[in-house]
Amino acid sequence: MKPPFVYGRKVGREHFADREEEVEKLKIAMMSGQNVIVYSPRRYGKSSLVGIALEELGERVYPIEVDCSGVLTKKELAERISSAAIRTWKGRVEEFLRKLFKTTTPRITIGKRLGVEFVVGEENAAFEEALKLPKRLAEVTGKRVVVVFDEFQEVGNLGKDVLPKMRAEFQKHREVTYVFVGSKQGMMREIFQSPSSPFYNFGMHMVLRRIPKEKFKPFIKNKFRESGLNINDELIDSVLRITKGHPHYTQMICHRLWLNALLSKRDDISEKDLEKALEEILNETAEFFEEMWDSLTINQRRLLVAIARNESDLYSRDFLNRYGFERASTVQAALRALKEKELIVRENGKYLVENPLFELWILRISEG
């Protein structure tokens, strides 16, 4: 039996809640040649969003999806770009190599997936060849090429010459659209919004937020109904009050409710079922949350508790006194540290704990 709620991996349109407007915007941008920068905290569905847009465009585009996670060298980045390009190729591999590589002759690797490997020592030549690949593919195939760099912020660590070379090459590509995806918002903003960065103003910015209640609620209700389960509006409201519309954790809790109902052979989901599901999930994650909590300073803990309690005026004298801060600058330092650790996010002018289950755990321990 297929689960109605899926989390922790890329999903298709069937399991994707809301984002209809974003998908359409992205498709239009891809087809029109408008470069796009997509960023949000982790687990907001960025990769799924891009994947759905590409899937719906189908044969109209030539997709190159490059995962930059953990990339360590220019040679490795060149191999990832080239490997992603060859996987979409419809013809013979020999033809791909002959038509698209001019100064290097990479080796084809066959493992779990088809790939490309360059000779050690030709890192710079390989990198330059890989950057020219999208343009050459557009010329050879006659299609618009869409290049997606997932977790693009990792590329910024490969050397001072990498981003300038990429920008210098990419800006010459007329039939290619570039989509840059990233989860470390500070680094992505530095790359794409800093006037001193080579990629300054290189594309349209698309920032994903948490999903509004009015969009998520009917999705959840329909998924339970399709599974033959009854859930009332008040219970869905309770779930969304906990998750605040976070896509990943909303799907996680709903999946646990569905699974427990399946195991107990019951058709109705109650408030007690939600309490049980939350207890199970918190018990499973308690050790991880404890490790995170132990790694924080006392001021960072104080501020995290305040944000979990929905405090807003973090610099008022009343707030400083209630939470034991001597001065506003101490709050600023703790706030900066929590952002760097990616434990909090700012949405609609307000700070939120990034993981709503961690927030629930914090509230419970702070209340004894």
Sequence and secondary structure as in RCSB ss.txt:
>XXXX:A:sequence
MKPPFVYGRKVGREHFADREEEVEKLKIAMMSGQNVIVYSPRRYGKSSLVGIALEELGERVYPIEVDCSGVLTKK
ELAERISSAAIRTWKGRVEEFLRKLFKTTTPRITIGKRLGVEFVVGEENAAFEEALKLPKRLAEVTGKRVVVVFD
EFQEVGNLGKDVLPKMRAEFQKHREVTYVFVGSKQGMMREIFQSPSSPFYNFGMHMVLRRIPKEKFKPFIKNKFR
ESGLNINDELIDSVLRITKGHPHYTQMICHRLWLNALLSKRDDISEKDLEKALEEILNETAEFFEEMWDSLTINQ
RRLLVAIARNESDLYSRDFLNRYGFERASTVQAALRALKEKELIVRENGKYLVENPLFELWILRISEG
>XXXX:A:secstr
   S   SS   GGG  S HHHHHHHHHHHHHT  EEEE STTSSHHHHHHHHHHHHGGGEEEEEEE TT  SHH
HHHHHHHHHHHTT  S HHHHHHHH SS   EEEESSSEEEE  TT HHHHHHHHHHHHHHHHHHH SEEEEEEE
TGGGGGGS TTHHHHHHHHHTT SSEEEEEEES HHHHHHHHH TTSTTTT SEEEE     HHHHHHHHHHHHH
HTT B  HHHHHHHHHHHTT HHHHHHHHHHHHHHHHHHT SB  HHHHHHHHHHHHHHHHHHHHHHHHTS HHH
HHHHHHHHTT   TTSHHHHHHHT S HHHHHHHHHHHHHTT EEEETTEEEESSHHHHHHHHHHHT 
